[in-house]
Amino acid sequence: FAAVKLVASDVSLAMPTRQATSRSKKQQGGVSSRRGAARAAEQLVLVSHPRQRWASRVVLYGGCVASLAWCRSWWQERATRETTTSLAAAEAARLLAEGDAEGALEVAQSALEAEASGELYLAKGRALLALEPSRCAGGTCRQHAAAAFADCARSSSALRDEATNLLLGATIDLRGIDGTSPSRVAALFDGYAESFEEHLLDDLGYSAPPVIAEAAANLARRRPIRRVLDVGCGTGLVGRELRRAGLDPRLEGIDLSPRMVQRAAALYDAVAVCDARSLLDCRLEPGFDLAVLGDVLVYLDDLDLQRVVTQLATLDVDLLALTLERPDLDAENRLAHTPWRTLLGATGRYAHNLDWLLAFVATLNFDLVWIAELCDTCPYPPLRYERANPVRGAVVVFKRRRSPASP
């Protein structure tokens, strides 16, 4: 502002005497408005006092120089802090890769004491996950890691998605764990609610909701879908796609985040804040034509997955739609001859063995009736993108196997 003012001052004060004389004559001839007369008088005073003019210039120049010096110092200090933070995070990652988790933790913690940043919280959390659970005081290392990932998600929007995935992956059972209780995770997603859809659809290219809706619309031709349960409904992406597909069922949704539920309430007929792992505590009335688990299994290991799906089966669900993430093709081929069920990825999300999942759900008296593979070479697009890399997945729909006497 000082620089702009200085330029304006130079332009206005450096006018030739002839211009000043012209203004003087104009003033003598009579100025129609008081504002014009005041401005003309001001110009005459400024031009007729050169010492005042030069003194003002000196003050303005001095202010500009001081301001520029302060700005330069501030930017240099900020750049130094960011460089130091990045170097510390890189050093922690190097030590962790070499198997020195304690060294990585020490580097990250020391740097955090000087300057808090998302990169350092992420490095701290990864180091804690690599330690033996008993090595940490005041709780398990996994608990401390989850707390670090939560701090990262709050302090860095760029790392929020990765930190959120790691947080949920670090807590196989959130209940009863100090600092990573459902209320803390809910608070994390509450802060994410406003930008959730934009981030999931635009940044990550999440493709499952319209695929689920397409499957539901096709299956609804055989038997009407009048009541739907959306487990982990978020802001209501699945419900919106079901409406767009021409279906008009009663939509009921549950989610851990109150603000997510609040946003979904505008579209759903009934919503509730509830943990999917304790589905039977949600007081849901049995009898759903369709139950959806969209982008939920990625936060569940094999035991939690079995618990959630088994509870759903007790709610007299006719159709069950699931989305799952799959490992990249090379990893899946390497695991082909091993009895693996789930694979915890670097992002903290679980990939699942499709064959194991199909076999398990079949034990609950469900038959596979629809499947869509999601990948960059499939008819359907990838499940989502992780740092511009396509993530493989699938949408599978099961139908309850009923006896001939059943309706």
NUZA-726342 format. One record per residue (C-alpha): x, y, z; residue in one letter; residue number from 1. Coordinates in pm, 1 decimal, m for minus. Each point is the difference from the previous one (the first is absolute). Example, Ala and Ser with C-alpha at 12.3 -4.5 7.8 and 13.67 -1.06 7.14 Angstrom:
<pts>
xx->1230.0 yy->m450.0 zz->780.0 type->a seq->1
xx->137.0 yy->344.0 zz->m66.0 type->s seq->2
</pts>
This chain:
<pts>
xx->0.0 yy->0.0 zz->0.0 type->f seq->1
xx->287.0 yy->234.8 zz->75.3 type->a seq->2
xx->145.4 yy->m62.1 zz->m345.8 type->a seq->3
xx->m332.2 yy->72.8 zz->m169.8 type->v seq->4
xx->m40.1 yy->314.2 zz->204.9 type->k seq->5
xx->352.6 yy->108.2 zz->m88.2 type->l seq->6
xx->m58.3 yy->m41.5 zz->m373.8 type->v seq->7
xx->m327.0 yy->191.3 zz->22.5 type->a seq->8
xx->178.5 yy->272.2 zz->194.2 type->s seq->9
xx->281.7 yy->24.1 zz->m256.8 type->d seq->10
xx->m244.2 yy->21.4 zz->m289.6 type->v seq->11
xx->m212.4 yy->266.3 zz->160.7 type->s seq->12
xx->278.6 yy->209.5 zz->155.4 type->l seq->13
xx->235.9 yy->3.9 zz->m296.8 type->a seq->14
xx->m243.6 yy->192.3 zz->m224.1 type->m seq->15
xx->152.7 yy->302.4 zz->m174.9 type->p seq->16
xx->m62.6 yy->343.3 zz->138.0 type->t seq->17
xx->m206.2 yy->73.5 zz->m308.8 type->r seq->18
xx->m254.5 yy->m262.8 zz->102.9 type->q seq->19
xx->m8.9 yy->147.8 zz->347.1 type->a seq->20
xx->m48.3 yy->344.4 zz->m148.2 type->t seq->21
xx->m283.2 yy->m134.7 zz->m214.5 type->s seq->22
xx->m169.0 yy->m140.5 zz->306.7 type->r seq->23
xx->52.8 yy->335.0 zz->175.1 type->s seq->24
xx->m166.6 yy->185.6 zz->m281.4 type->k seq->25
xx->m281.5 yy->m249.9 zz->m2.9 type->k seq->26
xx->m48.1 yy->53.3 zz->370.7 type->q seq->27
xx->6.0 yy->377.4 zz->m45.7 type->q seq->28
xx->m259.3 yy->m28.2 zz->m272.9 type->g seq->29
xx->m225.8 yy->m182.5 zz->242.7 type->g seq->30
xx->m34.0 yy->m370.9 zz->71.0 type->v seq->31
xx->m353.8 yy->m125.9 zz->m13.5 type->s seq->32
xx->34.0 yy->m259.6 zz->273.0 type->s seq->33
xx->147.3 yy->19.7 zz->347.0 type->r seq->34
xx->180.1 yy->m331.1 zz->m57.3 type->r seq->35
xx->173.4 yy->142.1 zz->m307.7 type->g seq->36
xx->102.8 yy->312.8 zz->186.3 type->a seq->37
xx->143.2 yy->m198.9 zz->290.4 type->a seq->38
xx->197.6 yy->m228.4 zz->m234.7 type->r seq->39
xx->141.6 yy->297.8 zz->m191.7 type->a seq->40
xx->99.7 yy->174.4 zz->321.9 type->a seq->41
xx->170.8 yy->m317.9 zz->122.8 type->e seq->42
xx->205.3 yy->m25.4 zz->m319.8 type->q seq->43
xx->108.1 yy->365.6 zz->30.6 type->l seq->44
xx->110.1 yy->m49.1 zz->358.8 type->v seq->45
xx->199.8 yy->m314.3 zz->m87.3 type->l seq->46
xx->169.3 yy->158.3 zz->m300.9 type->v seq->47
xx->79.4 yy->320.7 zz->183.2 type->s seq->48
xx->178.6 yy->m184.4 zz->285.0 type->h seq->49
xx->282.9 yy->m204.6 zz->m156.4 type->p seq->50
xx->166.9 yy->m66.7 zz->336.6 type->r seq->51
xx->m315.3 yy->m172.0 zz->126.7 type->q seq->52
xx->m17.9 yy->m197.5 zz->m321.5 type->r seq->53
xx->356.3 yy->m131.1 zz->24.2 type->w seq->54
xx->m38.8 yy->m77.1 zz->369.9 type->a seq->55
xx->m309.3 yy->m209.0 zz->m79.5 type->s seq->56
xx->193.5 yy->m184.7 zz->m268.5 type->r seq->57
xx->281.3 yy->m82.2 zz->240.0 type->v seq->58
xx->m248.7 yy->m138.0 zz->254.4 type->v seq->59
xx->m178.3 yy->m206.7 zz->m264.8 type->l seq->60
xx->322.0 yy->m136.4 zz->m148.0 type->y seq->61
xx->120.2 yy->m93.6 zz->346.5 type->g seq->62
xx->m328.4 yy->m178.3 zz->75.3 type->g seq->63
xx->22.0 yy->m192.7 zz->m326.7 type->c seq->64
xx->358.0 yy->m112.1 zz->65.8 type->v seq->65
xx->m87.9 yy->m110.5 zz->353.8 type->a seq->66
xx->m309.7 yy->m187.7 zz->m122.1 type->s seq->67
xx->193.9 yy->m177.1 zz->m273.9 type->l seq->68
xx->272.5 yy->m97.9 zz->244.3 type->a seq->69
xx->m256.8 yy->m144.0 zz->242.1 type->w seq->70
xx->m176.6 yy->m194.5 zz->m277.8 type->c seq->71
xx->329.2 yy->m141.3 zz->m122.7 type->r seq->72
xx->96.7 yy->m107.4 zz->349.8 type->s seq->73
xx->m340.1 yy->m161.6 zz->57.9 type->w seq->74
xx->10.7 yy->m197.0 zz->m324.8 type->w seq->75
xx->357.0 yy->m113.5 zz->63.8 type->q seq->76
xx->m95.9 yy->m121.3 zz->347.6 type->e seq->77
xx->m304.6 yy->m181.8 zz->m133.5 type->r seq->78
xx->199.2 yy->m165.3 zz->m279.6 type->a seq->79
xx->262.0 yy->m110.2 zz->251.7 type->t seq->80
xx->m267.0 yy->m154.9 zz->225.4 type->r seq->81
xx->m163.0 yy->m184.6 zz->m290.0 type->e seq->82
xx->335.7 yy->m127.8 zz->m124.6 type->t seq->83
xx->95.9 yy->m118.9 zz->348.5 type->t seq->84
xx->m337.4 yy->m173.7 zz->39.1 type->t seq->85
xx->28.1 yy->m175.8 zz->m336.2 type->s seq->86
xx->357.5 yy->m111.7 zz->70.7 type->l seq->87
xx->m99.3 yy->m139.4 zz->340.0 type->a seq->88
xx->m297.9 yy->m187.5 zz->m148.9 type->a seq->89
xx->222.4 yy->m141.5 zz->m275.6 type->a seq->90
xx->262.1 yy->m108.6 zz->253.9 type->e seq->91
xx->m266.4 yy->m171.8 zz->212.3 type->a seq->92
xx->m130.3 yy->m181.7 zz->m308.9 type->a seq->93
xx->354.6 yy->m111.3 zz->m87.1 type->r seq->94
xx->62.7 yy->m136.7 zz->348.7 type->l seq->95
xx->m334.7 yy->m179.3 zz->0.0 type->l seq->96
xx->78.0 yy->m159.7 zz->m336.5 type->a seq->97
xx->328.1 yy->m126.3 zz->147.3 type->e seq->98
xx->m188.6 yy->m158.8 zz->290.3 type->g seq->99
xx->94.1 yy->260.1 zz->261.5 type->d seq->100
xx->m346.3 yy->90.7 zz->125.6 type->a seq->101
xx->129.6 yy->144.2 zz->326.5 type->e seq->102
xx->242.2 yy->226.8 zz->m184.8 type->g seq->103
xx->m278.0 yy->115.2 zz->m234.5 type->a seq->104
xx->m223.7 yy->76.6 zz->296.5 type->l seq->105
xx->274.8 yy->197.2 zz->173.4 type->e seq->106
xx->65.7 yy->213.2 zz->m310.7 type->v seq->107
xx->m370.3 yy->71.2 zz->m56.4 type->a seq->108
xx->m67.6 yy->79.1 zz->367.3 type->q seq->109
xx->300.2 yy->234.9 zz->28.7 type->s seq->110
xx->m106.4 yy->189.0 zz->m312.5 type->a seq->111
xx->m359.4 yy->24.1 zz->124.4 type->l seq->112
xx->117.7 yy->169.3 zz->317.0 type->e seq->113
xx->145.5 yy->277.7 zz->m215.1 type->a seq->114
xx->m272.5 yy->22.9 zz->m265.5 type->e seq->115
xx->m327.0 yy->m194.4 zz->m23.9 type->a seq->116
xx->m89.9 yy->m117.5 zz->m350.8 type->s seq->117
xx->m209.4 yy->m264.6 zz->m172.7 type->g seq->118
xx->306.9 yy->m164.1 zz->m155.0 type->e seq->119
xx->158.3 yy->m52.1 zz->339.1 type->l seq->120
xx->m318.6 yy->m128.8 zz->163.3 type->y seq->121
xx->m31.0 yy->m250.3 zz->m286.4 type->l seq->122
xx->362.4 yy->m109.7 zz->42.6 type->a seq->123
xx->m50.8 yy->m34.1 zz->375.7 type->k seq->124
xx->m310.1 yy->m214.2 zz->m46.2 type->g seq->125
xx->168.9 yy->m232.2 zz->m249.1 type->r seq->126
xx->296.1 yy->m45.6 zz->234.8 type->a seq->127
xx->m230.2 yy->m80.5 zz->292.5 type->l seq->128
xx->m184.0 yy->m262.3 zz->m203.0 type->l seq->129
xx->330.1 yy->m175.1 zz->m64.5 type->a seq->130
xx->86.9 yy->m25.0 zz->370.5 type->l seq->131
xx->m95.8 yy->m281.8 zz->231.0 type->e seq->132
xx->m326.4 yy->93.5 zz->179.1 type->p seq->133
xx->161.5 yy->m30.4 zz->343.8 type->s seq->134
xx->279.6 yy->247.2 zz->m78.6 type->r seq->135
xx->m223.7 yy->303.5 zz->52.4 type->c seq->136
xx->m101.2 yy->146.1 zz->335.7 type->a seq->137
xx->m349.6 yy->125.4 zz->76.5 type->g seq->138
xx->m169.1 yy->m236.8 zz->m242.8 type->g seq->139
xx->96.9 yy->m221.8 zz->m291.5 type->t seq->140
xx->210.7 yy->129.2 zz->m288.1 type->c seq->141
xx->m297.7 yy->m55.0 zz->m227.6 type->r seq->142
xx->m206.2 yy->239.5 zz->211.6 type->q seq->143
xx->271.6 yy->266.8 zz->m16.7 type->h seq->144
xx->31.1 yy->m56.3 zz->m374.9 type->a seq->145
xx->m372.0 yy->53.8 zz->m47.5 type->a seq->146
xx->20.3 yy->323.8 zz->198.2 type->a seq->147
xx->288.8 yy->118.9 zz->m223.1 type->a seq->148
xx->m198.5 yy->m78.6 zz->m315.3 type->f seq->149
xx->m297.3 yy->193.9 zz->140.4 type->a seq->150
xx->228.3 yy->300.1 zz->66.2 type->d seq->151
xx->132.0 yy->m26.7 zz->m355.5 type->c seq->152
xx->m349.9 yy->m3.9 zz->m147.9 type->a seq->153
xx->m94.6 yy->312.2 zz->194.7 type->r seq->154
xx->316.0 yy->194.8 zz->m81.7 type->s seq->155
xx->44.5 yy->m82.9 zz->m370.5 type->s seq->156
xx->m278.6 yy->0.6 zz->m258.2 type->s seq->157
xx->239.9 yy->m144.5 zz->m259.3 type->a seq->158
xx->68.5 yy->m306.5 zz->216.4 type->l seq->159
xx->m347.6 yy->m29.9 zz->151.4 type->r seq->160
xx->m119.7 yy->m292.9 zz->m209.9 type->d seq->161
xx->316.7 yy->m203.7 zz->53.2 type->e seq->162
xx->4.2 yy->78.0 zz->372.0 type->a seq->163
xx->m367.9 yy->m89.5 zz->37.6 type->t seq->164
xx->55.3 yy->m336.0 zz->m168.5 type->n seq->165
xx->298.8 yy->m71.9 zz->223.2 type->l seq->166
xx->m194.8 yy->104.1 zz->308.1 type->l seq->167
xx->m283.5 yy->m239.7 zz->m68.9 type->l seq->168
xx->241.1 yy->m273.1 zz->m105.9 type->g seq->169
xx->192.2 yy->42.2 zz->325.3 type->a seq->170
xx->m308.1 yy->m60.9 zz->211.2 type->t seq->171
xx->m143.2 yy->m344.8 zz->m66.8 type->i seq->172
xx->m245.4 yy->51.8 zz->284.5 type->d seq->173
xx->m56.0 yy->366.2 zz->82.2 type->l seq->174
xx->m212.2 yy->m60.2 zz->306.2 type->r seq->175
xx->167.0 yy->41.4 zz->334.9 type->g seq->176
xx->322.3 yy->149.0 zz->m140.2 type->i seq->177
xx->85.3 yy->334.7 zz->156.3 type->d seq->178
xx->59.6 yy->271.9 zz->m254.9 type->g seq->179
xx->m134.0 yy->m204.5 zz->m292.5 type->t seq->180
xx->m351.6 yy->m66.6 zz->122.6 type->s seq->181
xx->m292.7 yy->21.2 zz->m243.4 type->p seq->182
xx->m59.6 yy->356.3 zz->121.8 type->s seq->183
xx->350.5 yy->104.9 zz->m103.5 type->r seq->184
xx->m30.0 yy->m166.3 zz->m342.0 type->v seq->185
xx->m344.1 yy->155.8 zz->m39.0 type->a seq->186
xx->148.9 yy->341.6 zz->76.7 type->a seq->187
xx->263.0 yy->m61.1 zz->m266.7 type->l seq->188
xx->m262.6 yy->m77.8 zz->m264.5 type->f seq->189
xx->m216.2 yy->286.0 zz->123.9 type->d seq->190
xx->277.7 yy->235.8 zz->m105.4 type->g seq->191
xx->15.6 yy->m183.3 zz->m332.3 type->y seq->192
xx->m375.2 yy->14.2 zz->m70.0 type->a seq->193
xx->m10.3 yy->331.4 zz->m187.4 type->e seq->194
xx->259.6 yy->m106.5 zz->m259.3 type->s seq->195
xx->m68.7 yy->m375.0 zz->10.4 type->f seq->196
xx->m190.6 yy->m35.7 zz->m327.3 type->e seq->197
xx->226.5 yy->233.4 zz->m195.5 type->e seq->198
xx->310.9 yy->m181.9 zz->120.1 type->h seq->199
xx->m138.6 yy->m350.3 zz->m50.5 type->l seq->200
xx->m151.0 yy->59.9 zz->m344.3 type->l seq->201
xx->222.8 yy->266.2 zz->m156.3 type->d seq->202
xx->339.1 yy->m67.8 zz->157.8 type->d seq->203
xx->m17.0 yy->m378.4 zz->46.2 type->l seq->204
xx->m243.0 yy->m83.5 zz->m281.9 type->g seq->205
xx->m206.9 yy->m232.2 zz->221.7 type->y seq->206
xx->m220.7 yy->m199.1 zz->m239.1 type->s seq->207
xx->m198.9 yy->m250.5 zz->209.5 type->a seq->208
xx->m333.6 yy->181.8 zz->70.4 type->p seq->209
xx->m128.4 yy->9.4 zz->m361.7 type->p seq->210
xx->108.4 yy->m362.0 zz->m50.9 type->v seq->211
xx->m195.7 yy->m103.5 zz->310.4 type->i seq->212
xx->m302.3 yy->193.8 zz->m127.8 type->a seq->213
xx->22.9 yy->m168.9 zz->m341.4 type->e seq->214
xx->2.8 yy->m343.5 zz->161.7 type->a seq->215
xx->m293.6 yy->89.6 zz->226.7 type->a seq->216
xx->m205.9 yy->132.7 zz->m291.7 type->a seq->217
xx->56.2 yy->m321.2 zz->m198.3 type->n seq->218
xx->m88.1 yy->m224.3 zz->293.8 type->l seq->219
xx->m306.0 yy->209.7 zz->88.2 type->a seq->220
xx->m163.3 yy->m120.2 zz->m322.3 type->r seq->221
xx->m28.4 yy->m346.0 zz->153.7 type->r seq->222
xx->m111.5 yy->109.8 zz->345.0 type->r seq->223
xx->m80.8 yy->358.1 zz->108.4 type->p seq->224
xx->245.7 yy->172.4 zz->233.8 type->i seq->225
xx->m211.0 yy->191.0 zz->249.7 type->r seq->226
xx->234.1 yy->30.2 zz->299.2 type->r seq->227
xx->376.7 yy->57.1 zz->0.7 type->v seq->228
xx->257.7 yy->7.4 zz->281.2 type->l seq->229
xx->317.8 yy->193.6 zz->m81.4 type->d seq->230
xx->270.9 yy->m99.4 zz->251.1 type->v seq->231
xx->267.0 yy->270.4 zz->18.0 type->g seq->232
xx->m223.7 yy->234.6 zz->m198.5 type->c seq->233
xx->231.8 yy->301.5 zz->27.6 type->g seq->234
xx->m165.0 yy->299.0 zz->m164.5 type->t seq->235
xx->m239.8 yy->m215.8 zz->m202.3 type->g seq->236
xx->181.6 yy->m75.6 zz->m326.7 type->l seq->237
xx->m158.2 yy->m344.2 zz->m43.1 type->v seq->238
xx->m350.5 yy->125.7 zz->78.0 type->g seq->239
xx->35.9 yy->279.3 zz->m253.7 type->r seq->240
xx->107.5 yy->m242.9 zz->m271.4 type->e seq->241
xx->m290.3 yy->m233.3 zz->79.6 type->l seq->242
xx->m239.4 yy->291.4 zz->m53.3 type->r seq->243
xx->169.9 yy->88.9 zz->m328.2 type->r seq->244
xx->m38.6 yy->m361.6 zz->m114.5 type->a seq->245
xx->m377.3 yy->36.0 zz->32.8 type->g seq->246
xx->m43.1 yy->m182.7 zz->330.4 type->l seq->247
xx->m210.5 yy->150.6 zz->276.3 type->d seq->248
xx->46.8 yy->m219.7 zz->308.5 type->p seq->249
xx->m9.5 yy->98.9 zz->363.4 type->r seq->250
xx->362.2 yy->91.3 zz->71.7 type->l seq->251
xx->146.9 yy->m64.6 zz->343.9 type->e seq->252
xx->362.1 yy->79.1 zz->76.7 type->g seq->253
xx->245.2 yy->m34.7 zz->286.7 type->i seq->254
xx->343.8 yy->154.9 zz->41.1 type->d seq->255
xx->249.1 yy->70.9 zz->276.2 type->l seq->256
xx->23.8 yy->372.6 zz->m77.1 type->s seq->257
xx->m284.8 yy->226.5 zz->120.0 type->p seq->258
xx->74.9 yy->265.4 zz->m263.3 type->r seq->259
xx->3.8 yy->m259.1 zz->m277.3 type->m seq->260
xx->m335.2 yy->m125.1 zz->122.9 type->v seq->261
xx->m129.9 yy->355.7 zz->16.8 type->q seq->262
xx->81.9 yy->53.9 zz->m367.7 type->r seq->263
xx->m155.9 yy->m333.0 zz->m100.2 type->a seq->264
xx->m320.8 yy->83.8 zz->190.1 type->a seq->265
xx->m110.0 yy->232.9 zz->m280.2 type->a seq->266
xx->m33.7 yy->m299.5 zz->m233.9 type->l seq->267
xx->m59.1 yy->m302.7 zz->224.6 type->y seq->268
xx->m325.4 yy->m87.3 zz->173.1 type->d seq->269
xx->176.9 yy->m104.6 zz->322.1 type->a seq->270
xx->359.4 yy->38.7 zz->116.8 type->v seq->271
xx->184.7 yy->m87.0 zz->318.5 type->a seq->272
xx->345.4 yy->38.4 zz->148.4 type->v seq->273
xx->119.0 yy->m356.5 zz->52.4 type->c seq->274
xx->310.8 yy->m219.2 zz->m27.3 type->d seq->275
xx->m26.9 yy->m271.7 zz->m265.0 type->a seq->276
xx->196.0 yy->m237.4 zz->221.8 type->r seq->277
xx->m289.6 yy->11.2 zz->248.1 type->s seq->278
xx->m278.5 yy->m15.4 zz->m253.5 type->l seq->279
xx->m242.7 yy->m181.6 zz->229.1 type->l seq->280
xx->22.9 yy->289.8 zz->246.2 type->d seq->281
xx->m133.1 yy->242.3 zz->m264.2 type->c seq->282
xx->m360.8 yy->m104.5 zz->65.6 type->r seq->283
xx->m79.8 yy->m63.8 zz->m365.4 type->l seq->284
xx->m329.8 yy->m160.5 zz->m92.2 type->e seq->285
xx->71.1 yy->m322.0 zz->m197.7 type->p seq->286
xx->m121.0 yy->m48.0 zz->m354.7 type->g seq->287
xx->216.2 yy->179.5 zz->m259.6 type->f seq->288
xx->m29.5 yy->m62.2 zz->m371.0 type->d seq->289
xx->356.6 yy->126.4 zz->m44.0 type->l seq->290
xx->291.1 yy->65.5 zz->236.3 type->a seq->291
xx->307.2 yy->184.9 zz->m127.9 type->v seq->292
xx->353.9 yy->1.6 zz->138.4 type->l seq->293
xx->163.5 yy->258.8 zz->m223.7 type->g seq->294
xx->366.7 yy->81.2 zz->72.6 type->d seq->295
xx->m32.4 yy->m159.4 zz->344.9 type->v seq->296
xx->187.1 yy->m329.3 zz->m35.0 type->l seq->297
xx->325.4 yy->189.7 zz->m67.6 type->v seq->298
xx->0.1 yy->89.3 zz->372.4 type->y seq->299
xx->m72.5 yy->m355.4 zz->119.8 type->l seq->300
xx->233.4 yy->m293.3 zz->41.5 type->d seq->301
xx->m132.7 yy->m351.4 zz->m57.3 type->d seq->302
xx->m138.8 yy->m41.0 zz->354.3 type->l seq->303
xx->m183.7 yy->332.8 zz->1.1 type->d seq->304
xx->m130.7 yy->m66.5 zz->m350.6 type->l seq->305
xx->m143.7 yy->m333.0 zz->113.6 type->q seq->306
xx->m158.2 yy->164.7 zz->302.9 type->r seq->307
xx->m164.4 yy->280.3 zz->m199.5 type->v seq->308
xx->m131.8 yy->m219.3 zz->m281.7 type->v seq->309
xx->m127.5 yy->m261.3 zz->243.8 type->t seq->310
xx->m194.8 yy->267.0 zz->189.4 type->q seq->311
xx->m147.2 yy->123.1 zz->m328.1 type->l seq->312
xx->m118.3 yy->m351.8 zz->m81.3 type->a seq->313
xx->m203.9 yy->m5.6 zz->322.7 type->t seq->314
xx->m193.3 yy->308.8 zz->m116.6 type->l seq->315
xx->m184.3 yy->m200.4 zz->m267.6 type->d seq->316
xx->180.3 yy->165.0 zz->m292.8 type->v seq->317
xx->m101.6 yy->m119.3 zz->m347.3 type->d seq->318
xx->277.2 yy->160.3 zz->m212.2 type->l seq->319
xx->344.8 yy->79.9 zz->134.4 type->l seq->320
xx->229.4 yy->233.4 zz->m199.7 type->a seq->321
xx->367.2 yy->34.3 zz->96.3 type->l seq->322
xx->293.4 yy->191.8 zz->m138.5 type->t seq->323
xx->350.2 yy->m129.5 zz->59.7 type->l seq->324
xx->351.0 yy->106.9 zz->m86.9 type->e seq->325
xx->234.8 yy->m248.3 zz->m163.0 type->r seq->326
xx->382.2 yy->m6.2 zz->m5.4 type->p seq->327
xx->177.6 yy->91.3 zz->m320.4 type->d seq->328
xx->8.5 yy->m282.9 zz->m251.9 type->l seq->329
xx->363.2 yy->m97.7 zz->64.7 type->d seq->330
xx->m55.9 yy->m26.3 zz->375.0 type->a seq->331
xx->m318.7 yy->m199.9 zz->m49.2 type->e seq->332
xx->178.4 yy->m244.0 zz->m231.2 type->n seq->333
xx->278.8 yy->m47.9 zz->255.4 type->r seq->334
xx->m261.0 yy->m75.9 zz->267.3 type->l seq->335
xx->m206.0 yy->m230.4 zz->m221.9 type->a seq->336
xx->120.5 yy->m321.5 zz->164.7 type->h seq->337
xx->m12.0 yy->124.9 zz->358.8 type->t seq->338
xx->m307.1 yy->m2.9 zz->229.1 type->p seq->339
xx->m2.4 yy->376.8 zz->47.6 type->w seq->340
xx->m314.7 yy->192.3 zz->96.7 type->r seq->341
xx->96.4 yy->364.9 zz->43.2 type->t seq->342
xx->301.0 yy->210.5 zz->m85.5 type->l seq->343
xx->72.6 yy->326.8 zz->181.7 type->l seq->344
xx->138.4 yy->245.6 zz->m254.5 type->g seq->345
xx->236.1 yy->295.0 zz->44.9 type->a seq->346
xx->m301.0 yy->234.4 zz->14.3 type->t seq->347
xx->m145.3 yy->m185.1 zz->300.1 type->g seq->348
xx->m289.3 yy->m140.7 zz->m204.5 type->r seq->349
xx->m74.5 yy->m371.4 zz->m18.2 type->y seq->350
xx->m7.9 yy->m186.8 zz->m328.8 type->a seq->351
xx->m199.3 yy->m322.6 zz->6.1 type->h seq->352
xx->23.4 yy->m336.3 zz->m169.6 type->n seq->353
xx->m307.6 yy->m15.0 zz->m223.8 type->l seq->354
xx->m10.2 yy->m381.1 zz->m4.3 type->d seq->355
xx->11.7 yy->m18.0 zz->381.5 type->w seq->356
xx->m272.7 yy->265.9 zz->27.8 type->l seq->357
xx->m230.4 yy->m186.4 zz->m240.7 type->l seq->358
xx->49.5 yy->m324.5 zz->190.7 type->a seq->359
xx->m65.7 yy->163.6 zz->338.2 type->f seq->360
xx->m319.7 yy->179.5 zz->m104.0 type->v seq->361
xx->m125.1 yy->m325.1 zz->m152.6 type->a seq->362
xx->12.9 yy->m157.4 zz->347.6 type->t seq->363
xx->m263.4 yy->255.2 zz->109.5 type->l seq->364
xx->m245.9 yy->m131.9 zz->m261.9 type->n seq->365
xx->68.6 yy->263.9 zz->m264.7 type->f seq->366
xx->62.9 yy->m64.7 zz->m370.5 type->d seq->367
xx->200.7 yy->223.8 zz->m230.0 type->l seq->368
xx->m233.6 yy->162.0 zz->m255.2 type->v seq->369
xx->204.0 yy->293.4 zz->m138.0 type->w seq->370
xx->365.9 yy->99.7 zz->m16.2 type->i seq->371
xx->187.2 yy->288.5 zz->m163.5 type->a seq->372
xx->377.6 yy->18.9 zz->2.0 type->e seq->373
xx->137.4 yy->353.7 zz->21.9 type->l seq->374
xx->338.0 yy->69.8 zz->m161.1 type->c seq->375
xx->166.0 yy->203.4 zz->m272.6 type->d seq->376
xx->m42.0 yy->m283.9 zz->m254.0 type->t seq->377
xx->m351.5 yy->m105.7 zz->109.5 type->c seq->378
xx->m336.2 yy->112.1 zz->m140.4 type->p seq->379
xx->m44.5 yy->196.6 zz->322.1 type->y seq->380
xx->254.6 yy->261.7 zz->114.8 type->p seq->381
xx->240.1 yy->m60.3 zz->292.3 type->p seq->382
xx->m142.1 yy->5.9 zz->350.4 type->l seq->383
xx->194.4 yy->321.1 zz->60.9 type->r seq->384
xx->342.5 yy->152.0 zz->m55.1 type->y seq->385
xx->282.7 yy->19.3 zz->251.8 type->e seq->386
xx->256.0 yy->267.9 zz->m95.3 type->r seq->387
xx->m115.8 yy->m26.4 zz->m362.1 type->a seq->388
xx->39.3 yy->m381.0 zz->1.5 type->n seq->389
xx->m312.6 yy->m209.9 zz->m67.1 type->p seq->390
xx->m120.1 yy->m218.5 zz->287.1 type->v seq->391
xx->m164.1 yy->m331.3 zz->m87.1 type->r seq->392
xx->m328.1 yy->m95.9 zz->159.8 type->g seq->393
xx->m332.8 yy->m167.8 zz->m49.2 type->a seq->394
xx->m370.2 yy->42.8 zz->69.7 type->v seq->395
xx->m169.5 yy->m326.8 zz->92.8 type->v seq->396
xx->m368.1 yy->m60.6 zz->68.4 type->v seq->397
xx->m139.0 yy->m304.8 zz->179.5 type->f seq->398
xx->m356.8 yy->m124.2 zz->34.9 type->k seq->399
xx->m128.4 yy->m190.6 zz->299.2 type->r seq->400
xx->m54.8 yy->m366.0 zz->m67.8 type->r seq->401
xx->m356.0 yy->m77.2 zz->108.8 type->r seq->402
xx->m187.8 yy->m325.8 zz->28.7 type->s seq->403
xx->m287.0 yy->m58.7 zz->m245.4 type->p seq->404
xx->m249.6 yy->68.2 zz->275.9 type->a seq->405
xx->155.0 yy->339.3 zz->78.9 type->s seq->406
xx->m160.5 yy->315.7 zz->m148.9 type->p seq->407
</pts>
